[in-house]
Amino acid sequence: MVYLIHFNQPIGNKNNPRGQAQHYIGYTDDVPRRLAEHQSGQGAAILRACNEQAIPYSVVRTWDGDRKLERQLKNKKKARAFCPVCNQVH
């Protein structure tokens, strides 16, 4: 399963919008277990940084797929376009 995590606020260089991130795409066979690993600091460096800065985050979308799909989505560099939180119609 491929999953998309949305950070409640951007992380990175606040003076450079291109130096910020607000999403993470990952792959796992057990999303709840993997999210718990991220929250405990055992996972992606960007999520450890979110933990250190007390930036809340959550899984907002999943896709049935494998590491190949994860890589395809990451290579697009458009995680925001896949995010239902960022694309809510008001």
PDB file with one MODEL, atoms N, CA, C and O in Angstrom:
MODEL        1
ATOM      1  N   MET A   1       0.843  -1.170   0.000  1.00  0.00           N
ATOM      2  CA  MET A   1       0.000   0.000   0.000  1.00  0.00           C
ATOM      3  C   MET A   1       0.892   1.238   0.000  1.00  0.00           C
ATOM      4  O   MET A   1       1.865   1.309   0.751  1.00  0.00           O
ATOM      5  N   VAL A   2       0.565   2.191  -0.826  1.00  0.00           N
ATOM      6  CA  VAL A   2       1.255   3.474  -0.880  1.00  0.00           C
ATOM      7  C   VAL A   2       0.393   4.478  -0.112  1.00  0.00           C
ATOM      8  O   VAL A   2      -0.832   4.476  -0.233  1.00  0.00           O
ATOM      9  N   TYR A   3       1.040   5.328   0.674  1.00  0.00           N
ATOM     10  CA  TYR A   3       0.288   6.267   1.497  1.00  0.00           C
ATOM     11  C   TYR A   3       0.848   7.679   1.363  1.00  0.00           C
ATOM     12  O   TYR A   3       2.031   7.872   1.083  1.00  0.00           O
ATOM     13  N   LEU A   4      -0.019   8.650   1.568  1.00  0.00           N
ATOM     14  CA  LEU A   4       0.341  10.065   1.516  1.00  0.00           C
ATOM     15  C   LEU A   4       0.105  10.662   2.895  1.00  0.00           C
ATOM     16  O   LEU A   4      -0.993  10.567   3.444  1.00  0.00           O
ATOM     17  N   ILE A   5       1.138  11.274   3.446  1.00  0.00           N
ATOM     18  CA  ILE A   5       1.036  11.970   4.728  1.00  0.00           C
ATOM     19  C   ILE A   5       1.036  13.468   4.459  1.00  0.00           C
ATOM     20  O   ILE A   5       1.843  13.978   3.681  1.00  0.00           O
ATOM     21  N   HIS A   6       0.114  14.162   5.118  1.00  0.00           N
ATOM     22  CA  HIS A   6       0.009  15.623   5.039  1.00  0.00           C
ATOM     23  C   HIS A   6       0.466  16.203   6.372  1.00  0.00           C
ATOM     24  O   HIS A   6      -0.009  15.782   7.426  1.00  0.00           O
ATOM     25  N   PHE A   7       1.397  17.179   6.332  1.00  0.00           N
ATOM     26  CA  PHE A   7       1.853  17.875   7.534  1.00  0.00           C
ATOM     27  C   PHE A   7       0.931  19.070   7.753  1.00  0.00           C
ATOM     28  O   PHE A   7       0.568  19.747   6.791  1.00  0.00           O
ATOM     29  N   ASN A   8       0.545  19.344   8.998  1.00  0.00           N
ATOM     30  CA  ASN A   8      -0.375  20.445   9.281  1.00  0.00           C
ATOM     31  C   ASN A   8       0.217  21.810   8.972  1.00  0.00           C
ATOM     32  O   ASN A   8      -0.518  22.790   8.844  1.00  0.00           O
ATOM     33  N   GLN A   9       1.532  21.886   8.851  1.00  0.00           N
ATOM     34  CA  GLN A   9       2.185  23.114   8.398  1.00  0.00           C
ATOM     35  C   GLN A   9       3.441  22.709   7.640  1.00  0.00           C
ATOM     36  O   GLN A   9       3.989  21.631   7.871  1.00  0.00           O
ATOM     37  N   PRO A  10       3.899  23.573   6.732  1.00  0.00           N
ATOM     38  CA  PRO A  10       5.102  23.226   5.969  1.00  0.00           C
ATOM     39  C   PRO A  10       6.321  23.111   6.881  1.00  0.00           C
ATOM     40  O   PRO A  10       6.393  23.743   7.935  1.00  0.00           O
ATOM     41  N   ILE A  11       7.266  22.298   6.455  1.00  0.00           N
ATOM     42  CA  ILE A  11       8.530  22.146   7.161  1.00  0.00           C
ATOM     43  C   ILE A  11       9.647  22.511   6.195  1.00  0.00           C
ATOM     44  O   ILE A  11       9.557  22.231   5.000  1.00  0.00           O
ATOM     45  N   GLY A  12      10.689  23.132   6.708  1.00  0.00           N
ATOM     46  CA  GLY A  12      11.820  23.503   5.867  1.00  0.00           C
ATOM     47  C   GLY A  12      12.144  24.966   5.991  1.00  0.00           C
ATOM     48  O   GLY A  12      11.845  25.594   7.007  1.00  0.00           O
ATOM     49  N   ASN A  13      12.756  25.515   4.960  1.00  0.00           N
ATOM     50  CA  ASN A  13      13.202  26.900   4.933  1.00  0.00           C
ATOM     51  C   ASN A  13      12.016  27.832   4.682  1.00  0.00           C
ATOM     52  O   ASN A  13      11.509  27.920   3.564  1.00  0.00           O
ATOM     53  N   LYS A  14      11.587  28.518   5.727  1.00  0.00           N
ATOM     54  CA  LYS A  14      10.414  29.395   5.611  1.00  0.00           C
ATOM     55  C   LYS A  14      10.656  30.594   4.695  1.00  0.00           C
ATOM     56  O   LYS A  14       9.699  31.230   4.253  1.00  0.00           O
ATOM     57  N   ASN A  15      11.923  30.914   4.403  1.00  0.00           N
ATOM     58  CA  ASN A  15      12.253  32.022   3.505  1.00  0.00           C
ATOM     59  C   ASN A  15      12.282  31.604   2.040  1.00  0.00           C
ATOM     60  O   ASN A  15      12.445  32.443   1.154  1.00  0.00           O
ATOM     61  N   ASN A  16      12.123  30.313   1.787  1.00  0.00           N
ATOM     62  CA  ASN A  16      12.189  29.811   0.423  1.00  0.00           C
ATOM     63  C   ASN A  16      11.077  28.785   0.219  1.00  0.00           C
ATOM     64  O   ASN A  16      11.215  27.640   0.649  1.00  0.00           O
ATOM     65  N   PRO A  17       9.967  29.175  -0.435  1.00  0.00           N
ATOM     66  CA  PRO A  17       8.867  28.224  -0.648  1.00  0.00           C
ATOM     67  C   PRO A  17       9.303  26.935  -1.340  1.00  0.00           C
ATOM     68  O   PRO A  17       8.707  25.882  -1.115  1.00  0.00           O
ATOM     69  N   ARG A  18      10.339  27.007  -2.183  1.00  0.00           N
ATOM     70  CA  ARG A  18      10.811  25.801  -2.861  1.00  0.00           C
ATOM     71  C   ARG A  18      11.629  24.919  -1.918  1.00  0.00           C
ATOM     72  O   ARG A  18      11.929  23.768  -2.236  1.00  0.00           O
ATOM     73  N   GLY A  19      11.982  25.463  -0.765  1.00  0.00           N
ATOM     74  CA  GLY A  19      12.750  24.717   0.222  1.00  0.00           C
ATOM     75  C   GLY A  19      11.878  24.171   1.339  1.00  0.00           C
ATOM     76  O   GLY A  19      12.367  23.853   2.423  1.00  0.00           O
ATOM     77  N   GLN A  20      10.577  24.063   1.065  1.00  0.00           N
ATOM     78  CA  GLN A  20       9.633  23.571   2.055  1.00  0.00           C
ATOM     79  C   GLN A  20       8.922  22.327   1.533  1.00  0.00           C
ATOM     80  O   GLN A  20       8.861  22.072   0.330  1.00  0.00           O
ATOM     81  N   ALA A  21       8.390  21.569   2.479  1.00  0.00           N
ATOM     82  CA  ALA A  21       7.596  20.390   2.123  1.00  0.00           C
ATOM     83  C   ALA A  21       6.400  20.318   3.059  1.00  0.00           C
ATOM     84  O   ALA A  21       6.459  20.784   4.197  1.00  0.00           O
ATOM     85  N   GLN A  22       5.320  19.734   2.572  1.00  0.00           N
ATOM     86  CA  GLN A  22       4.141  19.549   3.406  1.00  0.00           C
ATOM     87  C   GLN A  22       3.553  18.149   3.243  1.00  0.00           C
ATOM     88  O   GLN A  22       2.468  17.860   3.748  1.00  0.00           O
ATOM     89  N   HIS A  23       4.282  17.277   2.530  1.00  0.00           N
ATOM     90  CA  HIS A  23       3.781  15.932   2.264  1.00  0.00           C
ATOM     91  C   HIS A  23       4.912  14.917   2.247  1.00  0.00           C
ATOM     92  O   HIS A  23       6.077  15.245   2.022  1.00  0.00           O
ATOM     93  N   TYR A  24       4.525  13.673   2.494  1.00  0.00           N
ATOM     94  CA  TYR A  24       5.461  12.557   2.397  1.00  0.00           C
ATOM     95  C   TYR A  24       4.701  11.388   1.776  1.00  0.00           C
ATOM     96  O   TYR A  24       3.572  11.094   2.169  1.00  0.00           O
ATOM     97  N   ILE A  25       5.323  10.731   0.813  1.00  0.00           N
ATOM     98  CA  ILE A  25       4.746   9.538   0.194  1.00  0.00           C
ATOM     99  C   ILE A  25       5.611   8.353   0.587  1.00  0.00           C
ATOM    100  O   ILE A  25       6.835   8.398   0.471  1.00  0.00           O
ATOM    101  N   GLY A  26       4.958   7.281   1.059  1.00  0.00           N
ATOM    102  CA  GLY A  26       5.686   6.086   1.465  1.00  0.00           C
ATOM    103  C   GLY A  26       4.973   4.818   1.046  1.00  0.00           C
ATOM    104  O   GLY A  26       3.879   4.855   0.483  1.00  0.00           O
ATOM    105  N   TYR A  27       5.610   3.700   1.331  1.00  0.00           N
ATOM    106  CA  TYR A  27       5.057   2.388   1.005  1.00  0.00           C
ATOM    107  C   TYR A  27       5.168   1.491   2.225  1.00  0.00           C
ATOM    108  O   TYR A  27       6.162   1.544   2.950  1.00  0.00           O
ATOM    109  N   THR A  28       4.153   0.668   2.455  1.00  0.00           N
ATOM    110  CA  THR A  28       4.170  -0.311   3.532  1.00  0.00           C
ATOM    111  C   THR A  28       3.122  -1.376   3.271  1.00  0.00           C
ATOM    112  O   THR A  28       2.236  -1.194   2.436  1.00  0.00           O
ATOM    113  N   ASP A  29       3.223  -2.482   3.983  1.00  0.00           N
ATOM    114  CA  ASP A  29       2.160  -3.489   3.919  1.00  0.00           C
ATOM    115  C   ASP A  29       1.220  -3.341   5.110  1.00  0.00           C
ATOM    116  O   ASP A  29       0.241  -4.079   5.221  1.00  0.00           O
ATOM    117  N   ASP A  30       1.512  -2.378   6.017  1.00  0.00           N
ATOM    118  CA  ASP A  30       0.700  -2.170   7.215  1.00  0.00           C
ATOM    119  C   ASP A  30       0.749  -0.683   7.588  1.00  0.00           C
ATOM    120  O   ASP A  30       1.644  -0.251   8.314  1.00  0.00           O
ATOM    121  N   VAL A  31      -0.212   0.091   7.091  1.00  0.00           N
ATOM    122  CA  VAL A  31      -0.198   1.547   7.283  1.00  0.00           C
ATOM    123  C   VAL A  31      -0.239   1.933   8.764  1.00  0.00           C
ATOM    124  O   VAL A  31       0.574   2.761   9.176  1.00  0.00           O
ATOM    125  N   PRO A  32      -1.137   1.384   9.590  1.00  0.00           N
ATOM    126  CA  PRO A  32      -1.143   1.794  11.004  1.00  0.00           C
ATOM    127  C   PRO A  32       0.199   1.518  11.710  1.00  0.00           C
ATOM    128  O   PRO A  32       0.667   2.347  12.491  1.00  0.00           O
ATOM    129  N   ARG A  33       0.813   0.364  11.438  1.00  0.00           N
ATOM    130  CA  ARG A  33       2.106   0.051  12.040  1.00  0.00           C
ATOM    131  C   ARG A  33       3.167   1.041  11.585  1.00  0.00           C
ATOM    132  O   ARG A  33       3.961   1.523  12.393  1.00  0.00           O
ATOM    133  N   ARG A  34       3.180   1.345  10.284  1.00  0.00           N
ATOM    134  CA  ARG A  34       4.194   2.254   9.744  1.00  0.00           C
ATOM    135  C   ARG A  34       4.008   3.661  10.294  1.00  0.00           C
ATOM    136  O   ARG A  34       4.989   4.334  10.612  1.00  0.00           O
ATOM    137  N   LEU A  35       2.768   4.112  10.410  1.00  0.00           N
ATOM    138  CA  LEU A  35       2.517   5.436  10.974  1.00  0.00           C
ATOM    139  C   LEU A  35       3.016   5.488  12.419  1.00  0.00           C
ATOM    140  O   LEU A  35       3.607   6.485  12.832  1.00  0.00           O
ATOM    141  N   ALA A  36       2.784   4.429  13.182  1.00  0.00           N
ATOM    142  CA  ALA A  36       3.277   4.369  14.562  1.00  0.00           C
ATOM    143  C   ALA A  36       4.809   4.430  14.585  1.00  0.00           C
ATOM    144  O   ALA A  36       5.393   5.065  15.463  1.00  0.00           O
ATOM    145  N   GLU A  37       5.455   3.769  13.622  1.00  0.00           N
ATOM    146  CA  GLU A  37       6.921   3.839  13.538  1.00  0.00           C
ATOM    147  C   GLU A  37       7.371   5.265  13.258  1.00  0.00           C
ATOM    148  O   GLU A  37       8.301   5.759  13.895  1.00  0.00           O
ATOM    149  N   HIS A  38       6.723   5.928  12.314  1.00  0.00           N
ATOM    150  CA  HIS A  38       7.066   7.321  12.018  1.00  0.00           C
ATOM    151  C   HIS A  38       6.895   8.177  13.275  1.00  0.00           C
ATOM    152  O   HIS A  38       7.765   8.982  13.605  1.00  0.00           O
ATOM    153  N   GLN A  39       5.789   8.003  13.963  1.00  0.00           N
ATOM    154  CA  GLN A  39       5.501   8.820  15.142  1.00  0.00           C
ATOM    155  C   GLN A  39       6.491   8.563  16.275  1.00  0.00           C
ATOM    156  O   GLN A  39       6.710   9.434  17.118  1.00  0.00           O
ATOM    157  N   SER A  40       7.084   7.382  16.299  1.00  0.00           N
ATOM    158  CA  SER A  40       8.066   7.067  17.341  1.00  0.00           C
ATOM    159  C   SER A  40       9.488   7.439  16.926  1.00  0.00           C
ATOM    160  O   SER A  40      10.437   7.206  17.675  1.00  0.00           O
ATOM    161  N   GLY A  41       9.635   8.021  15.728  1.00  0.00           N
ATOM    162  CA  GLY A  41      10.952   8.447  15.267  1.00  0.00           C
ATOM    163  C   GLY A  41      11.715   7.405  14.476  1.00  0.00           C
ATOM    164  O   GLY A  41      12.884   7.612  14.152  1.00  0.00           O
ATOM    165  N   GLN A  42      11.073   6.282  14.157  1.00  0.00           N
ATOM    166  CA  GLN A  42      11.719   5.218  13.381  1.00  0.00           C
ATOM    167  C   GLN A  42      11.174   5.245  11.965  1.00  0.00           C
ATOM    168  O   GLN A  42      10.279   4.473  11.620  1.00  0.00           O
ATOM    169  N   GLY A  43      11.701   6.113  11.172  1.00  0.00           N
ATOM    170  CA  GLY A  43      11.198   6.199   9.809  1.00  0.00           C
ATOM    171  C   GLY A  43      11.898   7.311   9.060  1.00  0.00           C
ATOM    172  O   GLY A  43      13.069   7.599   9.307  1.00  0.00           O
ATOM    173  N   ALA A  44      11.193   7.922   8.164  1.00  0.00           N
ATOM    174  CA  ALA A  44      11.747   8.953   7.292  1.00  0.00           C
ATOM    175  C   ALA A  44      12.263  10.149   8.091  1.00  0.00           C
ATOM    176  O   ALA A  44      11.649  10.570   9.071  1.00  0.00           O
ATOM    177  N   ALA A  45      13.393  10.682   7.658  1.00  0.00           N
ATOM    178  CA  ALA A  45      14.016  11.819   8.338  1.00  0.00           C
ATOM    179  C   ALA A  45      13.081  13.022   8.393  1.00  0.00           C
ATOM    180  O   ALA A  45      13.045  13.728   9.401  1.00  0.00           O
ATOM    181  N   ILE A  46      12.330  13.263   7.333  1.00  0.00           N
ATOM    182  CA  ILE A  46      11.442  14.426   7.329  1.00  0.00           C
ATOM    183  C   ILE A  46      10.356  14.297   8.396  1.00  0.00           C
ATOM    184  O   ILE A  46       9.934  15.299   8.974  1.00  0.00           O
ATOM    185  N   LEU A  47       9.906  13.081   8.659  1.00  0.00           N
ATOM    186  CA  LEU A  47       8.897  12.888   9.696  1.00  0.00           C
ATOM    187  C   LEU A  47       9.518  12.968  11.085  1.00  0.00           C
ATOM    188  O   LEU A  47       8.852  13.391  12.029  1.00  0.00           O
ATOM    189  N   ARG A  48      10.782  12.569  11.230  1.00  0.00           N
ATOM    190  CA  ARG A  48      11.483  12.787  12.502  1.00  0.00           C
ATOM    191  C   ARG A  48      11.591  14.283  12.767  1.00  0.00           C
ATOM    192  O   ARG A  48      11.430  14.727  13.903  1.00  0.00           O
ATOM    193  N   ALA A  49      11.864  15.067  11.712  1.00  0.00           N
ATOM    194  CA  ALA A  49      11.943  16.519  11.865  1.00  0.00           C
ATOM    195  C   ALA A  49      10.584  17.095  12.263  1.00  0.00           C
ATOM    196  O   ALA A  49      10.515  18.000  13.095  1.00  0.00           O
ATOM    197  N   CYS A  50       9.511  16.580  11.678  1.00  0.00           N
ATOM    198  CA  CYS A  50       8.171  17.016  12.078  1.00  0.00           C
ATOM    199  C   CYS A  50       7.945  16.714  13.558  1.00  0.00           C
ATOM    200  O   CYS A  50       7.421  17.554  14.289  1.00  0.00           O
ATOM    201  N   ASN A  51       8.336  15.528  14.000  1.00  0.00           N
ATOM    202  CA  ASN A  51       8.191  15.162  15.404  1.00  0.00           C
ATOM    203  C   ASN A  51       8.969  16.124  16.293  1.00  0.00           C
ATOM    204  O   ASN A  51       8.450  16.598  17.303  1.00  0.00           O
ATOM    205  N   GLU A  52      10.208  16.412  15.922  1.00  0.00           N
ATOM    206  CA  GLU A  52      11.065  17.302  16.711  1.00  0.00           C
ATOM    207  C   GLU A  52      10.489  18.711  16.801  1.00  0.00           C
ATOM    208  O   GLU A  52      10.650  19.385  17.819  1.00  0.00           O
ATOM    209  N   GLN A  53       9.820  19.157  15.740  1.00  0.00           N
ATOM    210  CA  GLN A  53       9.246  20.505  15.710  1.00  0.00           C
ATOM    211  C   GLN A  53       7.780  20.516  16.123  1.00  0.00           C
ATOM    212  O   GLN A  53       7.108  21.541  16.011  1.00  0.00           O
ATOM    213  N   ALA A  54       7.286  19.386  16.596  1.00  0.00           N
ATOM    214  CA  ALA A  54       5.893  19.243  17.048  1.00  0.00           C
ATOM    215  C   ALA A  54       4.889  19.640  15.965  1.00  0.00           C
ATOM    216  O   ALA A  54       3.875  20.277  16.252  1.00  0.00           O
ATOM    217  N   ILE A  55       5.177  19.259  14.727  1.00  0.00           N
ATOM    218  CA  ILE A  55       4.264  19.501  13.611  1.00  0.00           C
ATOM    219  C   ILE A  55       3.398  18.250  13.448  1.00  0.00           C
ATOM    220  O   ILE A  55       3.914  17.186  13.106  1.00  0.00           O
ATOM    221  N   PRO A  56       2.102  18.362  13.686  1.00  0.00           N
ATOM    222  CA  PRO A  56       1.226  17.194  13.517  1.00  0.00           C
ATOM    223  C   PRO A  56       1.134  16.782  12.045  1.00  0.00           C
ATOM    224  O   PRO A  56       1.265  17.610  11.144  1.00  0.00           O
ATOM    225  N   TYR A  57       0.908  15.497  11.826  1.00  0.00           N
ATOM    226  CA  TYR A  57       0.722  14.975  10.464  1.00  0.00           C
ATOM    227  C   TYR A  57      -0.177  13.756  10.526  1.00  0.00           C
ATOM    228  O   TYR A  57      -0.339  13.132  11.575  1.00  0.00           O
ATOM    229  N   SER A  58      -0.763  13.427   9.371  1.00  0.00           N
ATOM    230  CA  SER A  58      -1.653  12.271   9.318  1.00  0.00           C
ATOM    231  C   SER A  58      -1.685  11.700   7.904  1.00  0.00           C
ATOM    232  O   SER A  58      -1.391  12.386   6.925  1.00  0.00           O
ATOM    233  N   VAL A  59      -2.049  10.426   7.831  1.00  0.00           N
ATOM    234  CA  VAL A  59      -2.243   9.783   6.533  1.00  0.00           C
ATOM    235  C   VAL A  59      -3.575  10.278   5.976  1.00  0.00           C
ATOM    236  O   VAL A  59      -4.614  10.142   6.621  1.00  0.00           O
ATOM    237  N   VAL A  60      -3.538  10.854   4.768  1.00  0.00           N
ATOM    238  CA  VAL A  60      -4.753  11.431   4.187  1.00  0.00           C
ATOM    239  C   VAL A  60      -5.211  10.704   2.923  1.00  0.00           C
ATOM    240  O   VAL A  60      -6.314  10.944   2.430  1.00  0.00           O
ATOM    241  N   ARG A  61      -4.359   9.812   2.396  1.00  0.00           N
ATOM    242  CA  ARG A  61      -4.751   9.086   1.185  1.00  0.00           C
ATOM    243  C   ARG A  61      -3.903   7.829   1.065  1.00  0.00           C
ATOM    244  O   ARG A  61      -2.740   7.808   1.467  1.00  0.00           O
ATOM    245  N   THR A  62      -4.496   6.793   0.510  1.00  0.00           N
ATOM    246  CA  THR A  62      -3.764   5.560   0.233  1.00  0.00           C
ATOM    247  C   THR A  62      -4.105   5.074  -1.175  1.00  0.00           C
ATOM    248  O   THR A  62      -5.156   5.399  -1.728  1.00  0.00           O
ATOM    249  N   TRP A  63      -3.205   4.302  -1.727  1.00  0.00           N
ATOM    250  CA  TRP A  63      -3.407   3.663  -3.025  1.00  0.00           C
ATOM    251  C   TRP A  63      -2.995   2.206  -2.889  1.00  0.00           C
ATOM    252  O   TRP A  63      -2.016   1.904  -2.206  1.00  0.00           O
ATOM    253  N   ASP A  64      -3.718   1.303  -3.525  1.00  0.00           N
ATOM    254  CA  ASP A  64      -3.256  -0.073  -3.637  1.00  0.00           C
ATOM    255  C   ASP A  64      -2.101  -0.055  -4.626  1.00  0.00           C
ATOM    256  O   ASP A  64      -2.258   0.395  -5.761  1.00  0.00           O
ATOM    257  N   GLY A  65      -0.971  -0.531  -4.210  1.00  0.00           N
ATOM    258  CA  GLY A  65       0.182  -0.513  -5.096  1.00  0.00           C
ATOM    259  C   GLY A  65       1.433  -0.956  -4.375  1.00  0.00           C
ATOM    260  O   GLY A  65       1.410  -1.278  -3.187  1.00  0.00           O
ATOM    261  N   ASP A  66       2.524  -0.965  -5.116  1.00  0.00           N
ATOM    262  CA  ASP A  66       3.797  -1.445  -4.598  1.00  0.00           C
ATOM    263  C   ASP A  66       4.832  -0.326  -4.639  1.00  0.00           C
ATOM    264  O   ASP A  66       4.497   0.836  -4.870  1.00  0.00           O
ATOM    265  N   ARG A  67       6.084  -0.689  -4.413  1.00  0.00           N
ATOM    266  CA  ARG A  67       7.162   0.306  -4.416  1.00  0.00           C
ATOM    267  C   ARG A  67       7.310   0.993  -5.776  1.00  0.00           C
ATOM    268  O   ARG A  67       7.762   2.136  -5.858  1.00  0.00           O
ATOM    269  N   LYS A  68       6.934   0.300  -6.815  1.00  0.00           N
ATOM    270  CA  LYS A  68       6.990   0.911  -8.155  1.00  0.00           C
ATOM    271  C   LYS A  68       6.033   2.099  -8.223  1.00  0.00           C
ATOM    272  O   LYS A  68       6.397   3.158  -8.735  1.00  0.00           O
ATOM    273  N   LEU A  69       4.815   1.934  -7.712  1.00  0.00           N
ATOM    274  CA  LEU A  69       3.865   3.047  -7.689  1.00  0.00           C
ATOM    275  C   LEU A  69       4.374   4.158  -6.782  1.00  0.00           C
ATOM    276  O   LEU A  69       4.267   5.336  -7.123  1.00  0.00           O
ATOM    277  N   GLU A  70       4.926   3.793  -5.630  1.00  0.00           N
ATOM    278  CA  GLU A  70       5.491   4.805  -4.724  1.00  0.00           C
ATOM    279  C   GLU A  70       6.514   5.651  -5.475  1.00  0.00           C
ATOM    280  O   GLU A  70       6.472   6.879  -5.404  1.00  0.00           O
ATOM    281  N   ARG A  71       7.421   5.015  -6.183  1.00  0.00           N
ATOM    282  CA  ARG A  71       8.463   5.733  -6.921  1.00  0.00           C
ATOM    283  C   ARG A  71       7.858   6.601  -8.016  1.00  0.00           C
ATOM    284  O   ARG A  71       8.304   7.729  -8.226  1.00  0.00           O
ATOM    285  N   GLN A  72       6.847   6.090  -8.718  1.00  0.00           N
ATOM    286  CA  GLN A  72       6.199   6.880  -9.771  1.00  0.00           C
ATOM    287  C   GLN A  72       5.587   8.155  -9.188  1.00  0.00           C
ATOM    288  O   GLN A  72       5.738   9.238  -9.754  1.00  0.00           O
ATOM    289  N   LEU A  73       4.903   8.020  -8.065  1.00  0.00           N
ATOM    290  CA  LEU A  73       4.264   9.187  -7.440  1.00  0.00           C
ATOM    291  C   LEU A  73       5.310  10.170  -6.931  1.00  0.00           C
ATOM    292  O   LEU A  73       5.165  11.378  -7.113  1.00  0.00           O
ATOM    293  N   LYS A  74       6.355   9.668  -6.300  1.00  0.00           N
ATOM    294  CA  LYS A  74       7.419  10.544  -5.798  1.00  0.00           C
ATOM    295  C   LYS A  74       8.109  11.279  -6.943  1.00  0.00           C
ATOM    296  O   LYS A  74       8.425  12.463  -6.824  1.00  0.00           O
ATOM    297  N   ASN A  75       8.340  10.584  -8.041  1.00  0.00           N
ATOM    298  CA  ASN A  75       9.034  11.197  -9.180  1.00  0.00           C
ATOM    299  C   ASN A  75       8.241  12.333  -9.806  1.00  0.00           C
ATOM    300  O   ASN A  75       8.826  13.216 -10.433  1.00  0.00           O
ATOM    301  N   LYS A  76       6.934  12.328  -9.649  1.00  0.00           N
ATOM    302  CA  LYS A  76       6.112  13.418 -10.184  1.00  0.00           C
ATOM    303  C   LYS A  76       6.359  14.725  -9.437  1.00  0.00           C
ATOM    304  O   LYS A  76       6.153  15.807  -9.985  1.00  0.00           O
ATOM    305  N   LYS A  77       6.809  14.618  -8.164  1.00  0.00           N
ATOM    306  CA  LYS A  77       7.091  15.787  -7.327  1.00  0.00           C
ATOM    307  C   LYS A  77       5.884  16.719  -7.234  1.00  0.00           C
ATOM    308  O   LYS A  77       6.024  17.942  -7.221  1.00  0.00           O
ATOM    309  N   LYS A  78       4.701  16.117  -7.170  1.00  0.00           N
ATOM    310  CA  LYS A  78       3.455  16.877  -7.095  1.00  0.00           C
ATOM    311  C   LYS A  78       2.536  16.286  -6.031  1.00  0.00           C
ATOM    312  O   LYS A  78       1.333  16.154  -6.261  1.00  0.00           O
ATOM    313  N   ALA A  79       3.081  15.930  -4.877  1.00  0.00           N
ATOM    314  CA  ALA A  79       2.279  15.301  -3.828  1.00  0.00           C
ATOM    315  C   ALA A  79       1.074  16.168  -3.471  1.00  0.00           C
ATOM    316  O   ALA A  79      -0.002  15.645  -3.180  1.00  0.00           O
ATOM    317  N   ARG A  80       1.246  17.475  -3.490  1.00  0.00           N
ATOM    318  CA  ARG A  80       0.157  18.384  -3.164  1.00  0.00           C
ATOM    319  C   ARG A  80      -1.060  18.140  -4.060  1.00  0.00           C
ATOM    320  O   ARG A  80      -2.199  18.254  -3.607  1.00  0.00           O
ATOM    321  N   ALA A  81      -0.822  17.807  -5.314  1.00  0.00           N
ATOM    322  CA  ALA A  81      -1.916  17.573  -6.256  1.00  0.00           C
ATOM    323  C   ALA A  81      -2.734  16.337  -5.873  1.00  0.00           C
ATOM    324  O   ALA A  81      -3.900  16.229  -6.251  1.00  0.00           O
ATOM    325  N   PHE A  82      -2.138  15.415  -5.135  1.00  0.00           N
ATOM    326  CA  PHE A  82      -2.837  14.192  -4.719  1.00  0.00           C
ATOM    327  C   PHE A  82      -3.523  14.343  -3.363  1.00  0.00           C
ATOM    328  O   PHE A  82      -4.275  13.461  -2.948  1.00  0.00           O
ATOM    329  N   CYS A  83      -3.269  15.453  -2.673  1.00  0.00           N
ATOM    330  CA  CYS A  83      -3.699  15.619  -1.283  1.00  0.00           C
ATOM    331  C   CYS A  83      -5.132  16.153  -1.173  1.00  0.00           C
ATOM    332  O   CYS A  83      -5.416  17.253  -1.647  1.00  0.00           O
ATOM    333  N   PRO A  84      -6.032  15.388  -0.557  1.00  0.00           N
ATOM    334  CA  PRO A  84      -7.407  15.866  -0.400  1.00  0.00           C
ATOM    335  C   PRO A  84      -7.513  17.047   0.561  1.00  0.00           C
ATOM    336  O   PRO A  84      -8.448  17.841   0.449  1.00  0.00           O
ATOM    337  N   VAL A  85      -6.582  17.182   1.500  1.00  0.00           N
ATOM    338  CA  VAL A  85      -6.617  18.327   2.434  1.00  0.00           C
ATOM    339  C   VAL A  85      -6.295  19.606   1.679  1.00  0.00           C
ATOM    340  O   VAL A  85      -6.971  20.620   1.852  1.00  0.00           O
ATOM    341  N   CYS A  86      -5.270  19.561   0.848  1.00  0.00           N
ATOM    342  CA  CYS A  86      -4.845  20.759   0.111  1.00  0.00           C
ATOM    343  C   CYS A  86      -5.797  21.114  -1.023  1.00  0.00           C
ATOM    344  O   CYS A  86      -5.804  22.251  -1.497  1.00  0.00           O
ATOM    345  N   ASN A  87      -6.591  20.160  -1.455  1.00  0.00           N
ATOM    346  CA  ASN A  87      -7.465  20.393  -2.614  1.00  0.00           C
ATOM    347  C   ASN A  87      -8.942  20.400  -2.248  1.00  0.00           C
ATOM    348  O   ASN A  87      -9.789  20.082  -3.083  1.00  0.00           O
ATOM    349  N   GLN A  88      -9.256  20.759  -1.016  1.00  0.00           N
ATOM    350  CA  GLN A  88     -10.645  20.882  -0.609  1.00  0.00           C
ATOM    351  C   GLN A  88     -11.294  22.038  -1.353  1.00  0.00           C
ATOM    352  O   GLN A  88     -10.684  23.090  -1.545  1.00  0.00           O
ATOM    353  N   VAL A  89     -12.516  21.832  -1.761  1.00  0.00           N
ATOM    354  CA  VAL A  89     -13.273  22.905  -2.398  1.00  0.00           C
ATOM    355  C   VAL A  89     -14.042  23.627  -1.287  1.00  0.00           C
ATOM    356  O   VAL A  89     -14.785  23.006  -0.528  1.00  0.00           O
ATOM    357  N   HIS A  90     -13.853  24.930  -1.208  1.00  0.00           N
ATOM    358  CA  HIS A  90     -14.503  25.709  -0.152  1.00  0.00           C
ATOM    359  C   HIS A  90     -15.744  26.385  -0.685  1.00  0.00           C
ATOM    360  O   HIS A  90     -16.430  27.089   0.056  1.00  0.00           O
TER     361      HIS A  90
ENDMDL
END
